[in-house]
Amino acid sequence: MYLLYMIRLLQILTLTLFTVLFSSACMRYSFSGTSLPAHIKSVSIPLFDNLTAKAGLEERIREQIWQAFQSVNVAEIRRADGDASLKLTIVDYTTTPDDYDVSGNVRSYKVTLTVEVDFFDTKENASLYKQKLSASGSYPFTGGTEEAGLKIAIGSLTEIILNNTLRGF
């Protein structure tokens, strides 16, 4: 009798765990707890400055950040004249070996982006946050591309900026 009880309890726990995991995986992430001041109804994302030799990086990062802000729908996104402005300067772009095999041969590389971000409240004439950030993306030496590592780094950077902007610290 005790064994049947334990089996039934295990089945219920397994089903409950599966339901919780499955339902949380299907939920859309929400920024309902945003820390944006109430008067900020729009955010401008002007063209970014690129101090690196990697051409076109500023447009790629801006496009991904723009799309991320639109997807969370907490403020109107504009090219200029927002209640707040997200300014970004790309200060460094590097590709370096990331991992080696036992013989000392490179197995993977890492793309690292470093940016300076200033999220500025144009209504109050005050910086909401200003920070230097870095994000990286690795790719395998064999079969991988620098482009793949760059995509990962841009995605990570976008997530960090979005979280810092909407959640604060």
ROTIBA-641518 format. One record per atom (N, C-alpha, C, O): residue in three letters; atom name; x, y, z. Coordinates in steps of 0.02 Angstrom, whole numbers. Layout:
BEGIN
 resn name      u      v      w
  Ala   CA      X      Y      Z
...
This chain:
BEGIN
 resn name      u      v      w
  Met    N     41    -59      0
  Met   CA      0      0      0
  Met    C     44     63      0
  Met    O     32    110    -37
  Tyr    N     95     62     43
  Tyr   CA    141    119     47
  Tyr    C    176    130    -20
  Tyr    O    186    187    -40
  Leu    N    195     76    -53
  Leu   CA    229     81   -118
  Leu    C    184    113   -170
  Leu    O    206    154   -210
  Leu    N    120     93   -171
  Leu   CA     72    124   -218
  Leu    C     64    198   -204
  Leu    O     60    239   -250
  Tyr    N     61    216   -141
  Tyr   CA     56    286   -121
  Tyr    C    116    325   -146
  Tyr    O    108    380   -173
  Met    N    177    298   -138
  Met   CA    238    333   -159
  Met    C    241    339   -235
  Met    O    262    391   -261
  Ile    N    220    288   -270
  Ile   CA    219    291   -344
  Ile    C    170    345   -366
  Ile    O    187    384   -410
  Arg    N    112    346   -337
  Arg   CA     61    397   -355
  Arg    C     87    467   -340
  Arg    O     78    513   -380
  Leu    N    119    476   -282
  Leu   CA    147    540   -263
  Leu    C    202    561   -313
  Leu    O    205    620   -332
  Leu    N    244    515   -333
  Leu   CA    296    529   -381
  Leu    C    266    549   -449
  Leu    O    291    594   -482
  Gln    N    212    515   -469
  Gln   CA    178    533   -531
  Gln    C    150    604   -529
  Gln    O    156    642   -576
  Ile    N    120    621   -474
  Ile   CA     91    688   -466
  Ile    C    145    741   -466
  Ile    O    138    792   -499
  Leu    N    200    729   -431
  Leu   CA    255    776   -429
  Leu    C    287    785   -498
  Leu    O    303    840   -519
  Thr    N    295    729   -534
  Thr   CA    323    732   -601
  Thr    C    278    772   -648
  Thr    O    301    814   -686
  Leu    N    213    758   -645
  Leu   CA    165    794   -686
  Leu    C    164    869   -669
  Leu    O    162    911   -714
  Thr    N    167    885   -606
  Thr   CA    168    955   -584
  Thr    C    231    990   -609
  Thr    O    228   1046   -634
  Leu    N    288    957   -601
  Leu   CA    351    986   -624
  Leu    C    350    997   -699
  Leu    O    370   1049   -724
  Phe    N    326    947   -736
  Phe   CA    322    952   -809
  Phe    C    276   1010   -829
  Phe    O    293   1049   -874
  Thr    N    220   1017   -796
  Thr   CA    173   1071   -811
  Thr    C    204   1139   -798
  Thr    O    198   1185   -840
  Val    N    238   1147   -742
  Val   CA    270   1211   -726
  Val    C    324   1227   -776
  Val    O    328   1283   -801
  Leu    N    367   1179   -792
  Leu   CA    421   1191   -840
  Leu    C    394   1206   -909
  Leu    O    418   1252   -943
  Phe    N    344   1169   -931
  Phe   CA    316   1180   -997
  Phe    C    282   1247  -1003
  Phe    O    290   1283  -1052
  Ser    N    243   1264   -953
  Ser   CA    206   1327   -956
  Ser    C    253   1387   -951
  Ser    O    240   1438   -983
  Ser    N    307   1382   -911
  Ser   CA    353   1439   -906
  Ser    C    394   1447   -969
  Ser    O    413   1502   -986
  Ala    N    407   1393  -1005
  Ala   CA    443   1397  -1068
  Ala    C    402   1430  -1122
  Ala    O    429   1459  -1169
  Cys    N    337   1427  -1116
  Cys   CA    293   1456  -1167
  Cys    C    273   1528  -1152
  Cys    O    243   1562  -1194
  Met    N    290   1553  -1092
  Met   CA    271   1621  -1075
  Met    C    316   1671  -1109
  Met    O    375   1659  -1118
  Arg    N    287   1727  -1127
  Arg   CA    326   1782  -1156
  Arg    C    353   1824  -1098
  Arg    O    317   1839  -1051
  Tyr    N    416   1843  -1103
  Tyr   CA    447   1883  -1051
  Tyr    C    416   1953  -1052
  Tyr    O    405   1981  -1105
  Ser    N    402   1980   -995
  Ser   CA    370   2045   -991
  Ser    C    411   2092   -948
  Ser    O    442   2072   -899
  Phe    N    411   2154   -967
  Phe   CA    446   2206   -929
  Phe    C    395   2250   -893
  Phe    O    403   2311   -891
  Ser    N    344   2220   -864
  Ser   CA    292   2258   -832
  Ser    C    318   2296   -771
  Ser    O    288   2345   -750
  Gly    N    374   2275   -743
  Gly   CA    402   2309   -685
  Gly    C    455   2360   -705
  Gly    O    504   2369   -670
  Thr    N    445   2392   -762
  Thr   CA    494   2439   -787
  Thr    C    509   2495   -737
  Thr    O    465   2516   -700
  Ser    N    571   2517   -738
  Ser   CA    590   2572   -694
  Ser    C    595   2638   -732
  Ser    O    623   2687   -706
  Leu    N    569   2640   -793
  Leu   CA    568   2704   -829
  Leu    C    525   2754   -791
  Leu    O    471   2737   -767
  Pro    N    549   2815   -785
  Pro   CA    507   2866   -754
  Pro    C    441   2874   -792
  Pro    O    438   2864   -853
  Ala    N    389   2891   -757
  Ala   CA    321   2894   -786
  Ala    C    316   2943   -844
  Ala    O    275   2933   -889
  His    N    356   2996   -844
  His   CA    351   3047   -896
  His    C    384   3026   -962
  His    O    378   3060  -1013
  Ile    N    420   2970   -961
  Ile   CA    453   2947  -1022
  Ile    C    405   2902  -1062
  Ile    O    393   2844  -1044
  Lys    N    379   2931  -1115
  Lys   CA    332   2895  -1159
  Lys    C    365   2876  -1225
  Lys    O    338   2835  -1262
  Ser    N    423   2905  -1240
  Ser   CA    458   2890  -1302
  Ser    C    533   2889  -1290
  Ser    O    559   2924  -1247
  Val    N    567   2847  -1329
  Val   CA    639   2840  -1325
  Val    C    668   2849  -1395
  Val    O    647   2815  -1442
  Ser    N    715   2895  -1402
  Ser   CA    748   2902  -1467
  Ser    C    812   2861  -1466
  Ser    O    849   2858  -1417
  Ile    N    823   2829  -1523
  Ile   CA    884   2789  -1532
  Ile    C    918   2817  -1594
  Ile    O    907   2793  -1650
  Pro    N    961   2867  -1585
  Pro   CA    995   2898  -1642
  Pro    C   1050   2852  -1669
  Pro    O   1064   2800  -1639
  Leu    N   1080   2871  -1723
  Leu   CA   1136   2834  -1750
  Leu    C   1191   2829  -1698
  Leu    O   1204   2878  -1662
  Phe    N   1224   2772  -1694
  Phe   CA   1277   2761  -1645
  Phe    C   1344   2780  -1675
  Phe    O   1353   2778  -1736
  Asp    N   1390   2799  -1632
  Asp   CA   1459   2813  -1653
  Asp    C   1499   2748  -1651
  Asp    O   1490   2707  -1606
  Asn    N   1542   2740  -1701
  Asn   CA   1584   2680  -1705
  Asn    C   1657   2702  -1709
  Asn    O   1679   2730  -1759
  Leu    N   1695   2690  -1655
  Leu   CA   1765   2709  -1653
  Leu    C   1811   2651  -1673
  Leu    O   1872   2657  -1667
  Thr    N   1781   2597  -1698
  Thr   CA   1821   2539  -1719
  Thr    C   1831   2540  -1795
  Thr    O   1801   2580  -1830
  Ala    N   1872   2495  -1818
  Ala   CA   1884   2488  -1891
  Ala    C   1832   2442  -1923
  Ala    O   1834   2433  -1984
  Lys    N   1787   2413  -1884
  Lys   CA   1737   2366  -1911
  Lys    C   1678   2407  -1938
  Lys    O   1635   2431  -1901
  Ala    N   1676   2414  -2004
  Ala   CA   1625   2454  -2038
  Ala    C   1556   2422  -2031
  Ala    O   1549   2360  -2035
  Gly    N   1506   2464  -2022
  Gly   CA   1436   2441  -2021
  Gly    C   1413   2414  -1954
  Gly    O   1354   2398  -1946
  Leu    N   1457   2410  -1906
  Leu   CA   1440   2383  -1841
  Leu    C   1386   2424  -1806
  Leu    O   1341   2397  -1773
  Glu    N   1391   2490  -1813
  Glu   CA   1343   2535  -1780
  Glu    C   1272   2523  -1804
  Glu    O   1225   2526  -1765
  Glu    N   1263   2511  -1869
  Glu   CA   1196   2499  -1896
  Glu    C   1168   2433  -1871
  Glu    O   1109   2428  -1855
  Arg    N   1210   2382  -1870
  Arg   CA   1187   2315  -1848
  Arg    C   1165   2316  -1775
  Arg    O   1113   2289  -1757
  Ile    N   1205   2348  -1732
  Ile   CA   1188   2350  -1661
  Ile    C   1125   2392  -1651
  Ile    O   1081   2373  -1613
  Arg    N   1122   2449  -1685
  Arg   CA   1063   2493  -1678
  Arg    C    999   2457  -1700
  Arg    O    948   2462  -1666
  Glu    N   1002   2422  -1755
  Glu   CA    944   2386  -1781
  Glu    C    919   2334  -1730
  Glu    O    859   2328  -1718
  Gln    N    965   2297  -1701
  Gln   CA    945   2245  -1653
  Gln    C    917   2277  -1589
  Gln    O    868   2252  -1562
  Ile    N    948   2331  -1566
  Ile   CA    922   2365  -1506
  Ile    C    853   2395  -1521
  Ile    O    808   2391  -1479
  Trp    N    846   2424  -1579
  Trp   CA    782   2454  -1600
  Trp    C    727   2400  -1598
  Trp    O    674   2411  -1569
  Gln    N    741   2343  -1628
  Gln   CA    691   2288  -1629
  Gln    C    676   2263  -1559
  Gln    O    618   2247  -1544
  Ala    N    726   2259  -1516
  Ala   CA    715   2236  -1448
  Ala    C    670   2284  -1410
  Ala    O    624   2262  -1374
  Phe    N    681   2348  -1416
  Phe   CA    639   2398  -1383
  Phe    C    568   2395  -1409
  Phe    O    520   2400  -1370
  Gln    N    559   2386  -1474
  Gln   CA    492   2381  -1502
  Gln    C    457   2319  -1478
  Gln    O    396   2320  -1467
  Ser    N    493   2265  -1469
  Ser   CA    461   2202  -1448
  Ser    C    434   2204  -1377
  Ser    O    385   2169  -1363
  Val    N    464   2244  -1333
  Val   CA    439   2247  -1264
  Val    C    385   2301  -1256
  Val    O    348   2300  -1206
  Asn    N    380   2346  -1304
  Asn   CA    324   2393  -1308
  Asn    C    312   2433  -1244
  Asn    O    255   2437  -1220
  Val    N    365   2462  -1215
  Val   CA    356   2503  -1155
  Val    C    357   2577  -1170
  Val    O    337   2618  -1128
  Ala    N    380   2595  -1230
  Ala   CA    382   2666  -1250
  Ala    C    385   2668  -1326
  Ala    O    405   2620  -1359
  Glu    N    364   2725  -1353
  Glu   CA    370   2735  -1425
  Glu    C    444   2743  -1442
  Glu    O    480   2779  -1408
  Ile    N    465   2710  -1495
  Ile   CA    535   2714  -1516
  Ile    C    540   2762  -1575
  Ile    O    503   2756  -1624
  Arg    N    586   2810  -1570
  Arg   CA    594   2861  -1622
  Arg    C    668   2867  -1642
  Arg    O    712   2843  -1608
  Arg    N    678   2899  -1698
  Arg   CA    747   2914  -1720
  Arg    C    774   2975  -1684
  Arg    O    835   2981  -1674
  Ala    N    730   3021  -1665
  Ala   CA    752   3083  -1630
  Ala    C    694   3110  -1588
  Ala    O    637   3087  -1595
  Asp    N    709   3158  -1546
  Asp   CA    660   3195  -1507
  Asp    C    617   3152  -1460
  Asp    O    558   3164  -1452
  Gly    N    648   3102  -1428
  Gly   CA    612   3062  -1378
  Gly    C    616   3094  -1310
  Gly    O    657   3139  -1298
  Asp    N    574   3071  -1265
  Asp   CA    577   3094  -1195
  Asp    C    642   3071  -1162
  Asp    O    666   3101  -1114
  Ala    N    670   3017  -1190
  Ala   CA    736   2993  -1169
  Ala    C    774   2974  -1232
  Ala    O    744   2963  -1285
  Ser    N    839   2971  -1226
  Ser   CA    881   2955  -1283
  Ser    C    932   2902  -1263
  Ser    O    964   2907  -1211
  Leu    N    940   2852  -1306
  Leu   CA    989   2800  -1294
  Leu    C   1048   2812  -1341
  Leu    O   1043   2800  -1401
  Lys    N   1103   2837  -1314
  Lys   CA   1162   2851  -1353
  Lys    C   1214   2797  -1339
  Lys    O   1223   2775  -1282
  Leu    N   1247   2775  -1392
  Leu   CA   1294   2720  -1385
  Leu    C   1355   2735  -1429
  Leu    O   1349   2756  -1486
  Thr    N   1414   2723  -1401
  Thr   CA   1476   2728  -1439
  Thr    C   1512   2661  -1435
  Thr    O   1526   2635  -1381
  Ile    N   1527   2633  -1494
  Ile   CA   1564   2570  -1497
  Ile    C   1638   2588  -1491
  Ile    O   1665   2622  -1535
  Val    N   1669   2566  -1437
  Val   CA   1738   2586  -1424
  Val    C   1790   2532  -1439
  Val    O   1849   2547  -1448
  Asp    N   1768   2468  -1443
  Asp   CA   1816   2416  -1457
  Asp    C   1782   2356  -1488
  Asp    O   1725   2338  -1471
  Tyr    N   1818   2325  -1534
  Tyr   CA   1796   2263  -1566
  Tyr    C   1858   2219  -1573
  Tyr    O   1906   2238  -1606
  Thr    N   1857   2160  -1541
  Thr   CA   1915   2116  -1546
  Thr    C   1893   2045  -1561
  Thr    O   1837   2024  -1545
  Thr    N   1937   2009  -1594
  Thr   CA   1930   1937  -1604
  Thr    C   1994   1905  -1577
  Thr    O   2049   1919  -1601
  Thr    N   1985   1862  -1527
  Thr   CA   2043   1831  -1494
  Thr    C   2031   1756  -1486
  Thr    O   1974   1734  -1484
  Pro    N   2086   1717  -1481
  Pro   CA   2077   1646  -1466
  Pro    C   2042   1638  -1399
  Pro    O   2055   1675  -1352
  Asp    N   1998   1589  -1396
  Asp   CA   1958   1580  -1336
  Asp    C   1973   1514  -1300
  Asp    O   1971   1510  -1239
  Asp    N   1988   1462  -1340
  Asp   CA   1999   1396  -1311
  Asp    C   2052   1358  -1353
  Asp    O   2055   1366  -1413
  Tyr    N   2091   1318  -1319
  Tyr   CA   2144   1281  -1352
  Tyr    C   2137   1206  -1338
  Tyr    O   2110   1186  -1287
  Asp    N   2162   1165  -1384
  Asp   CA   2163   1093  -1371
  Asp    C   2227   1076  -1333
  Asp    O   2267   1121  -1317
  Val    N   2238   1012  -1318
  Val   CA   2296    992  -1278
  Val    C   2363   1005  -1313
  Val    O   2415   1010  -1280
  Ser    N   2362   1011  -1379
  Ser   CA   2423   1025  -1417
  Ser    C   2436   1100  -1424
  Ser    O   2487   1120  -1452
  Gly    N   2391   1141  -1397
  Gly   CA   2401   1213  -1401
  Gly    C   2371   1244  -1463
  Gly    O   2382   1304  -1476
  Asn    N   2333   1206  -1501
  Asn   CA   2300   1233  -1561
  Asn    C   2234   1266  -1541
  Asn    O   2199   1242  -1496
  Val    N   2217   1320  -1575
  Val   CA   2156   1356  -1560
  Val    C   2095   1314  -1579
  Val    O   2091   1289  -1635
  Arg    N   2048   1306  -1532
  Arg   CA   1985   1270  -1546
  Arg    C   1928   1318  -1558
  Arg    O   1882   1303  -1595
  Ser    N   1931   1376  -1526
  Ser   CA   1877   1425  -1536
  Ser    C   1904   1496  -1527
  Ser    O   1955   1507  -1495
  Tyr    N   1868   1542  -1557
  Tyr   CA   1884   1614  -1552
  Tyr    C   1826   1649  -1518
  Tyr    O   1770   1623  -1513
  Lys    N   1841   1710  -1494
  Lys   CA   1791   1749  -1460
  Lys    C   1790   1820  -1490
  Lys    O   1842   1853  -1495
  Val    N   1731   1843  -1509
  Val   CA   1720   1912  -1530
  Val    C   1696   1951  -1469
  Val    O   1649   1930  -1435
  Thr    N   1729   2007  -1454
  Thr   CA   1709   2048  -1397
  Thr    C   1694   2118  -1421
  Thr    O   1734   2149  -1456
  Leu    N   1636   2143  -1401
  Leu   CA   1615   2212  -1415
  Leu    C   1616   2251  -1349
  Leu    O   1591   2227  -1298
  Thr    N   1644   2310  -1351
  Thr   CA   1642   2355  -1293
  Thr    C   1610   2420  -1314
  Thr    O   1629   2450  -1365
  Val    N   1561   2442  -1276
  Val   CA   1524   2503  -1292
  Val    C   1516   2547  -1231
  Val    O   1519   2523  -1174
  Glu    N   1506   2610  -1243
  Glu   CA   1487   2657  -1190
  Glu    C   1414   2676  -1204
  Glu    O   1397   2698  -1258
  Val    N   1373   2668  -1153
  Val   CA   1301   2680  -1160
  Val    C   1282   2738  -1115
  Val    O   1304   2743  -1058
  Asp    N   1240   2782  -1141
  Asp   CA   1212   2837  -1101
  Asp    C   1137   2840  -1116
  Asp    O   1116   2859  -1170
  Phe    N   1098   2821  -1066
  Phe   CA   1026   2826  -1071
  Phe    C   1007   2890  -1036
  Phe    O   1012   2896   -975
  Phe    N    985   2939  -1075
  Phe   CA    979   3008  -1052
  Phe    C    906   3030  -1052
  Phe    O    871   3023  -1102
  Asp    N    883   3058   -996
  Asp   CA    816   3086   -990
  Asp    C    818   3157  -1017
  Asp    O    844   3202   -985
  Thr    N    790   3167  -1077
  Thr   CA    793   3233  -1109
  Thr    C    745   3283  -1077
  Thr    O    755   3343  -1083
  Lys    N    693   3259  -1045
  Lys   CA    645   3304  -1012
  Lys    C    675   3334   -948
  Lys    O    668   3393   -934
  Glu    N    710   3291   -910
  Glu   CA    740   3313   -846
  Glu    C    813   3333   -854
  Glu    O    844   3355   -806
  Asn    N    841   3324   -914
  Asn   CA    911   3340   -928
  Asn    C    958   3304   -880
  Asn    O   1002   3334   -849
  Ala    N    947   3237   -874
  Ala   CA    987   3198   -827
  Ala    C    999   3128   -857
  Ala    O    958   3100   -892
  Ser    N   1058   3102   -841
  Ser   CA   1075   3035   -863
  Ser    C   1041   2984   -817
  Ser    O   1048   2988   -756
  Leu    N   1004   2938   -847
  Leu   CA    972   2885   -807
  Leu    C   1020   2829   -792
  Leu    O   1019   2800   -738
  Tyr    N   1063   2814   -840
  Tyr   CA   1120   2771   -827
  Tyr    C   1171   2780   -881
  Tyr    O   1155   2790   -940
  Lys    N   1233   2777   -860
  Lys   CA   1290   2785   -905
  Lys    C   1340   2732   -885
  Lys    O   1360   2727   -827
  Gln    N   1360   2690   -935
  Gln   CA   1401   2633   -916
  Gln    C   1441   2608   -976
  Gln    O   1419   2615  -1034
  Lys    N   1498   2580   -962
  Lys   CA   1538   2545  -1013
  Lys    C   1521   2471  -1007
  Lys    O   1525   2442   -953
  Leu    N   1502   2440  -1063
  Leu   CA   1481   2370  -1063
  Leu    C   1521   2330  -1113
  Leu    O   1544   2357  -1164
  Ser    N   1530   2266  -1099
  Ser   CA   1561   2220  -1147
  Ser    C   1518   2158  -1153
  Ser    O   1486   2137  -1105
  Ala    N   1519   2130  -1213
  Ala   CA   1484   2066  -1225
  Ala    C   1525   2026  -1275
  Ala    O   1558   2055  -1318
  Ser    N   1522   1961  -1268
  Ser   CA   1563   1917  -1311
  Ser    C   1521   1862  -1342
  Ser    O   1467   1845  -1318
  Gly    N   1548   1835  -1396
  Gly   CA   1518   1776  -1428
  Gly    C   1573   1732  -1456
  Gly    O   1616   1756  -1493
  Ser    N   1572   1669  -1438
  Ser   CA   1623   1622  -1461
  Ser    C   1600   1584  -1523
  Ser    O   1540   1575  -1534
  Tyr    N   1648   1563  -1562
  Tyr   CA   1634   1521  -1621
  Tyr    C   1691   1473  -1631
  Tyr    O   1749   1490  -1618
  Pro    N   1677   1412  -1655
  Pro   CA   1729   1362  -1664
  Pro    C   1776   1379  -1722
  Pro    O   1755   1409  -1772
  Phe    N   1839   1361  -1715
  Phe   CA   1889   1372  -1768
  Phe    C   1869   1333  -1830
  Phe    O   1873   1359  -1886
  Thr    N   1848   1271  -1820
  Thr   CA   1828   1229  -1876
  Thr    C   1752   1234  -1884
  Thr    O   1714   1215  -1840
  Gly    N   1731   1258  -1942
  Gly   CA   1660   1261  -1957
  Gly    C   1624   1323  -1931
  Gly    O   1565   1332  -1945
  Gly    N   1658   1365  -1894
  Gly   CA   1627   1425  -1868
  Gly    C   1650   1486  -1906
  Gly    O   1699   1483  -1944
  Thr    N   1616   1542  -1895
  Thr   CA   1636   1604  -1927
  Thr    C   1636   1661  -1877
  Thr    O   1602   1658  -1826
  Glu    N   1675   1711  -1892
  Glu   CA   1676   1771  -1850
  Glu    C   1607   1801  -1847
  Glu    O   1586   1828  -1796
  Glu    N   1571   1797  -1902
  Glu   CA   1502   1824  -1906
  Glu    C   1457   1791  -1853
  Glu    O   1416   1824  -1822
  Ala    N   1466   1726  -1843
  Ala   CA   1425   1690  -1793
  Ala    C   1441   1716  -1723
  Ala    O   1395   1726  -1683
  Gly    N   1505   1726  -1708
  Gly   CA   1524   1754  -1643
  Gly    C   1498   1825  -1634
  Gly    O   1477   1844  -1580
  Leu    N   1501   1864  -1688
  Leu   CA   1476   1933  -1685
  Leu    C   1401   1935  -1672
  Leu    O   1378   1976  -1633
  Lys    N   1364   1890  -1703
  Lys   CA   1291   1888  -1692
  Lys    C   1276   1874  -1618
  Lys    O   1231   1905  -1589
  Ile    N   1312   1827  -1589
  Ile   CA   1303   1810  -1518
  Ile    C   1320   1870  -1475
  Ile    O   1283   1886  -1428
  Ala    N   1375   1904  -1489
  Ala   CA   1397   1962  -1449
  Ala    C   1345   2018  -1454
  Ala    O   1329   2050  -1404
  Ile    N   1320   2031  -1514
  Ile   CA   1269   2084  -1523
  Ile    C   1205   2066  -1485
  Ile    O   1174   2109  -1454
  Gly    N   1186   2003  -1488
  Gly   CA   1126   1981  -1451
  Gly    C   1134   1989  -1376
  Gly    O   1088   2012  -1342
  Ser    N   1192   1971  -1350
  Ser   CA   1206   1978  -1278
  Ser    C   1207   2052  -1258
  Ser    O   1179   2071  -1206
  Leu    N   1239   2092  -1299
  Leu   CA   1243   2164  -1285
  Leu    C   1174   2195  -1284
  Leu    O   1158   2236  -1241
  Thr    N   1133   2177  -1332
  Thr   CA   1064   2202  -1336
  Thr    C   1025   2185  -1274
  Thr    O    990   2227  -1246
  Glu    N   1031   2123  -1251
  Glu   CA    995   2101  -1192
  Glu    C   1018   2140  -1130
  Glu    O    976   2160  -1089
  Ile    N   1083   2150  -1123
  Ile   CA   1109   2188  -1066
  Ile    C   1082   2259  -1067
  Ile    O   1059   2285  -1016
  Ile    N   1086   2292  -1125
  Ile   CA   1063   2361  -1131
  Ile    C    989   2366  -1116
  Ile    O    967   2411  -1080
  Leu    N    949   2321  -1144
  Leu   CA    877   2322  -1133
  Leu    C    861   2313  -1059
  Leu    O    820   2349  -1031
  Asn    N    893   2264  -1028
  Asn   CA    881   2252   -956
  Asn    C    902   2312   -914
  Asn    O    865   2333   -869
  Asn    N    960   2340   -928
  Asn   CA    983   2398   -889
  Asn    C    938   2458   -899
  Asn    O    924   2496   -852
  Thr    N    915   2468   -959
  Thr   CA    873   2526   -974
  Thr    C    804   2519   -942
  Thr    O    778   2568   -915
  Leu    N    775   2461   -946
  Leu   CA    706   2452   -922
  Leu    C    701   2431   -850
  Leu    O    649   2441   -818
  Arg    N    752   2402   -824
  Arg   CA    750   2377   -756
  Arg    C    792   2419   -707
  Arg    O    780   2416   -647
  Gly    N    839   2456   -733
  Gly   CA    885   2492   -688
  Gly    C    935   2444   -659
  Gly    O    945   2389   -686
  Phe    N    966   2462   -605
  Phe   CA   1019   2420   -576
  Phe    C    997   2390   -510
  Phe    O   1036   2353   -479
